[in-house]
Amino acid sequence: MNLKEIKELVQFLKEEDITEFELERGDVKVRIKRGLAESPQPPTDRIIAVHPAPASPLQAPVPAVAAPVAAEPAKIEESLHMVRSPIVGTYYESPSPGSPPFVKPGDSVEAGQVLCIVEAMKLMNEIEADVGGEIVKCLVKNGQPIEYGQELFAIREKK
């Protein structure tokens, strides 16, 4: 099976709402398992109330303090572009063991620049940036198995 056939198979499984599929042809074995959609993350804007311990008769009461927390990171993350994996496989950050990674947080990238490699069925697939900008965060670790559609990188797009 080639990459195009695998993509078509994944699309068919989505359309038919099939959550698990396994195919074996000779020495090639394909297993696709789709999970339920992720539940939305709770909002990061929180208010934490600090309540004092009960006052002894000799102490004056201390007022409760409320402070907003993590308001800034939520705004930052809204403007990030997520690079997602087009295939299931194993994530590699560099072209070979011991080599420096293709990109790291803080690097500037152009659209079409190679970000990483995903190995699928002994084939090394280069994953390219679909937008230009700055790598803010790498969301997976080297050698980690990844799923179709999994977020790999967060990129702050150039304006």
Disulfide bonds with the S-S distance in Angstrom:
none
